[in-house]
Amino acid sequence: MTNNQFILNFVKKYQDLFQPDNVVWIDASKQQSKELTSEGIATGELKKLNNKLLPGCVYHRTAVNDVARVEHATYICSKDKENAGPTNNWMDPQECYAKLDGIAKGSMKGRTMYVIPFSMGKIGSPFAKYGIELTDSIYVVLNMLIMTRVSPKVLDKIGDTDNYVKCIHAKVNIDEKNRYICHFPEDNTIYSINSGYGGNVLLGKKCFALRIASFQGWKEGWMAEHMLILGVEKPNGEVKYICGAFPSACGKTNLAMLIPPDYYTEKGYKIWTVGDDIAWIRKGRGGQLYAINPENGFFGVAPGTNRKTNPNALASTRRNTIFTNVAYNKADKTVWWEGLDQPAPTNAEDWKGNKWTEGKLDDNGKKIPGANPNSRFTAPIKNCPCLSKEFENPKGVPISAIVFGGRRAKAAPLVYQARDWKHGVFVGSIMASETTAAASGAVGVVRHDPMAMLPFCGYHMGDYFQHWLDVGKKVKNQPKIFNVNWFRTDENGKFIWPGFGDNMRVLDWIISRCEGTVDAVETPIGFLPKPEDINLEGLDFPMEKLEQILDVDKATWLNEVADITEFYKKFGDRLPRELTKQLKELKKKVKTL
């Protein structure tokens, strides 16, 4: 498929190391995809689902020890340990290559090695970056065909250069003690062994699109961010685009595919999804920042997805989707998970393949779930009913606002705006969420996750903060930056704000602020809405409750300042002085409350 000697040498090197029986180049043809699916079904790696109810869909189970990303086994292998920073695991590159080669040597005997040329972003776009993944997993091939743009055209775009990301994956024997997900940013290389779970082996996703791309962006003057991209269409047809970064369990995917409340829908407002997880952002025409979603599909968490929480996500899974680790309904060859708004099947297998009925208990009297809590669906983005017509725009969409958010019971108000770009970078850098009863450990513990990038930044986060500041200096028309918090609670611990579709009311205020059509109140933490400027039309929500969740409490924020001060110590002298200055300013202003 190519005469590029760099690529041929790369493939030959790992063919000699892994010793597969066959090497197959993936061309993304329908015939080849059909043959691979049939082979996966024949070997038991996949189950074919009911073609009338779920056309083109298949089911897969991972090993029981291999169901999620493994942060403890994820490494940044930069030549200088300091450049990986205090928030990443580090291994010496040469030691790591030798270690992984030793574990994976000969592991593909009796297997086929697949060579997948793929693009992150539309092929030929100024944003696009190209990769080649080697894998011995049909499951990986079929997922990559959904999540990325796989095509022989990628080889043409790479040409005779070595300008592509080398992605190496070997299942070996799915040994969790020897599981490693390693990134070599200076070599444009990712090496993953002993896993078959999507987050560890679909190397175009977090590994490439965030860890490697964040390093590339740092060096090349653009940004790879863990952000959704949505468009808000107003009644006059004008669309404003917003990027949003949220840690897990903060409603990111639901916001990306939000359905406005009836009041807004009747007036003609619409939400358009450009992306639900990752945004690549760079300076474009008019001195603005533009963003693309580099992915081509959704790799979504199944449990909790239903017609109420996210009807657009659910609709996206109805065709040509791969379901992983959900419950399997033997009666009609469909799937089920906790939170799906339909009764649990009575003739089912759980995600481990055991006979299962709802309410079944383990030996300790604990309820056995049908689906793994991190079970997934891999769905083509073109299935999404609210997909933006600008999704394929090679130049991206112009960003009016950037929104940061977290789960905070008392600290952050419903929404506030940063005073300027520098203050906005500070607001992003202090992002945090509180643990819930569903998480291990104490409830309400604050976990910092700057820009929702803590697990995904491929270099020192102090340098990452500085990169944000530097990008702002180069952009004339900077997006406005906001922070939102849907999770303020009352004295009984219940959420005050209704959330879901009603978050449109906050987006409405954000857009109005970007357009300069609504005023705000300056406070020590930033600009807050006047309560009357949050449109509550059609919502039974008392004004006093709104005032309650727009409150900025002095004692709470003095505690925040102390917590941020401690967190910032992690970054030592690589923390930008501007952020230290912003923290001092916040402390001084909070004391005046």
Secondary structure, 3 states (H helix, E strand, C coil): CCCCHHHHHHHHHHHHHHCCCEEEECCCCHHHHHHHHHHHHHHCCCEECCCCCCCCCEEECCCCCCCCCCHHHEEECCCCHHHHCCCCEECCHHHHHHHHHHHHCCCCCCCEEEEEEEEECCCCCCCCEEEEEEECCHHHHHHHHHHCEECCHHHHHHCCCCCCEEEEEECCCCCHHHCEEEEEHHHCEEEEECCCCHHHHCCHHHHHHHHHHHHHHHHHCCEEECCEEEEEECCCCCEEEEEEECCCCCCHHHHHCCCCCHHHHHHCCEEEEEECCCEEEEECHHHEEEEECCCCEEEEECCCCCCCCCHHHHHHCCCCCEEECCEEECCCCEEECCCCCCCCCCCEECCCCCEECCCCECCCCCECCCCCCCCEEEEEHHHCCCECCCCCCCCCEEEEEEEEECCCCCCCCCEEECCCHHHHHHHHHCCEEECCCCCCCCCCCEEECHHHCCCCCCCCHHHHHHHHHHHHHHCCECCEEEEECCCCECCCCCECCCCHHHHHHHHHHHHHHHHCCCCCEEECCEEECCHHHCCCCCCCCCHHHHHHCCCCCHHHHHHHHHHHHHHHHHHHHHCCHHHHHHHHHHHHHHCCC
